[in-house]
Amino acid sequence: MLKYKKIIEAIRLIGFLALGLYTAFSENILVGLLGLV
């Protein structure tokens, strides 16, 4: 049971980091597109 909790925490952490990177990347793309227009 404890092992599953560790796995879930790791997945949640990875998902949070991935979401943060994706958000930052998307904002950079939007700013870049607005800069082109």
PyMOL commands that place a pseudoatom at each C-alpha (Angstrom):
pseudoatom trace, name=CA, resn=MET, resi=1, chain=A, elem=C, hetatm=0, pos=[0.000, 0.000, 0.000]
pseudoatom trace, name=CA, resn=LEU, resi=2, chain=A, elem=C, hetatm=0, pos=[2.831, 2.375, 0.892]
pseudoatom trace, name=CA, resn=LYS, resi=3, chain=A, elem=C, hetatm=0, pos=[4.593, 1.613, -2.403]
pseudoatom trace, name=CA, resn=TYR, resi=4, chain=A, elem=C, hetatm=0, pos=[1.503, 2.631, -4.387]
pseudoatom trace, name=CA, resn=LYS, resi=5, chain=A, elem=C, hetatm=0, pos=[1.332, 5.915, -2.479]
pseudoatom trace, name=CA, resn=LYS, resi=6, chain=A, elem=C, hetatm=0, pos=[4.942, 6.690, -3.438]
pseudoatom trace, name=CA, resn=ILE, resi=7, chain=A, elem=C, hetatm=0, pos=[4.206, 5.880, -7.097]
pseudoatom trace, name=CA, resn=ILE, resi=8, chain=A, elem=C, hetatm=0, pos=[1.115, 8.107, -7.088]
pseudoatom trace, name=CA, resn=GLU, resi=9, chain=A, elem=C, hetatm=0, pos=[3.113, 10.968, -5.520]
pseudoatom trace, name=CA, resn=ALA, resi=10, chain=A, elem=C, hetatm=0, pos=[5.848, 10.563, -8.165]
pseudoatom trace, name=CA, resn=ILE, resi=11, chain=A, elem=C, hetatm=0, pos=[3.290, 10.597, -10.997]
pseudoatom trace, name=CA, resn=ARG, resi=12, chain=A, elem=C, hetatm=0, pos=[1.591, 13.662, -9.511]
pseudoatom trace, name=CA, resn=LEU, resi=13, chain=A, elem=C, hetatm=0, pos=[4.939, 15.467, -9.214]
pseudoatom trace, name=CA, resn=ILE, resi=14, chain=A, elem=C, hetatm=0, pos=[5.912, 14.607, -12.808]
pseudoatom trace, name=CA, resn=GLY, resi=15, chain=A, elem=C, hetatm=0, pos=[2.490, 15.717, -14.044]
pseudoatom trace, name=CA, resn=PHE, resi=16, chain=A, elem=C, hetatm=0, pos=[2.786, 19.010, -12.162]
pseudoatom trace, name=CA, resn=LEU, resi=17, chain=A, elem=C, hetatm=0, pos=[6.238, 19.697, -13.624]
pseudoatom trace, name=CA, resn=ALA, resi=18, chain=A, elem=C, hetatm=0, pos=[5.078, 18.733, -17.123]
pseudoatom trace, name=CA, resn=LEU, resi=19, chain=A, elem=C, hetatm=0, pos=[2.063, 21.028, -16.817]
pseudoatom trace, name=CA, resn=GLY, resi=20, chain=A, elem=C, hetatm=0, pos=[4.290, 23.895, -15.667]
pseudoatom trace, name=CA, resn=LEU, resi=21, chain=A, elem=C, hetatm=0, pos=[6.673, 23.406, -18.589]
pseudoatom trace, name=CA, resn=TYR, resi=22, chain=A, elem=C, hetatm=0, pos=[3.766, 23.105, -21.045]
pseudoatom trace, name=CA, resn=THR, resi=23, chain=A, elem=C, hetatm=0, pos=[2.166, 26.296, -19.709]
pseudoatom trace, name=CA, resn=ALA, resi=24, chain=A, elem=C, hetatm=0, pos=[5.428, 28.261, -19.916]
pseudoatom trace, name=CA, resn=PHE, resi=25, chain=A, elem=C, hetatm=0, pos=[6.078, 26.902, -23.427]
pseudoatom trace, name=CA, resn=SER, resi=26, chain=A, elem=C, hetatm=0, pos=[2.534, 27.785, -24.594]
pseudoatom trace, name=CA, resn=GLU, resi=27, chain=A, elem=C, hetatm=0, pos=[2.839, 31.319, -23.226]
pseudoatom trace, name=CA, resn=ASN, resi=28, chain=A, elem=C, hetatm=0, pos=[6.155, 31.766, -25.056]
pseudoatom trace, name=CA, resn=ILE, resi=29, chain=A, elem=C, hetatm=0, pos=[4.537, 30.583, -28.302]
pseudoatom trace, name=CA, resn=LEU, resi=30, chain=A, elem=C, hetatm=0, pos=[1.592, 32.976, -27.816]
pseudoatom trace, name=CA, resn=VAL, resi=31, chain=A, elem=C, hetatm=0, pos=[3.931, 35.901, -27.120]
pseudoatom trace, name=CA, resn=GLY, resi=32, chain=A, elem=C, hetatm=0, pos=[6.011, 34.937, -30.168]
pseudoatom trace, name=CA, resn=LEU, resi=33, chain=A, elem=C, hetatm=0, pos=[2.937, 34.794, -32.405]
pseudoatom trace, name=CA, resn=LEU, resi=34, chain=A, elem=C, hetatm=0, pos=[1.677, 38.134, -31.091]
pseudoatom trace, name=CA, resn=GLY, resi=35, chain=A, elem=C, hetatm=0, pos=[5.144, 39.579, -31.728]
pseudoatom trace, name=CA, resn=LEU, resi=36, chain=A, elem=C, hetatm=0, pos=[4.991, 38.375, -35.352]
pseudoatom trace, name=CA, resn=VAL, resi=37, chain=A, elem=C, hetatm=0, pos=[1.548, 39.910, -35.843]
for i in range(1, 37): cmd.bond("trace and resi %d" % i, "trace and resi %d" % (i + 1))
show_as sticks, trace
zoom trace
